[in-house]
Amino acid sequence: MKRQLDDYHKQYYYKLHERSELLKADNYSSMKKLASWKLRMLRNWDSIEVVEMSLPNTNISALKMGELISAKVVLNLGDINPDDVMVEFVAGQRINDQMPEPMAIHELSLEKMDGNLALYSVDITTSRSGVFDVAFRITPKHPLLPHRQDFNLVIGA
């Protein structure tokens, strides 16, 4: 029982206490910054537009193990800073025309900015062969967010 309580303390309570102290420091300055950022993201999130995307088309041919694939997406971010956005390549094996769960998730890197247009890309070497469903997932990103479920804005493309 003691080990279980110690594990709980280390894995949950202590982390929550540390986060609480971080957010309360300097008269709640981190909390105020996070709240301001969330408000700005809420106001501008719907203005994100997928302008162009390039994904492998597995409807034409199955992917081979060890194959190098490239994925790119151009987003019009409007008034959103590109550092405040995480773009991920998500792939899952299609089974009976359904994807039970993602098998691979890779974060794309910001390659260049041209005004409000942001080009994100990633090169991936496949570790499996087969027919996959592939897509992009776009979510907000901020160092003070403890996890992505803390701010559930998502765009799928």
Helices and strands as residue ranges (DSSP letters): H 2-8, I 9-13, H 14-44, G 45-47, E 49-54, E 68-76, G 82-84, E 85-93, E 104-107, E 109-114, E 117-125, E 132-140, G 148-150, E 155-156
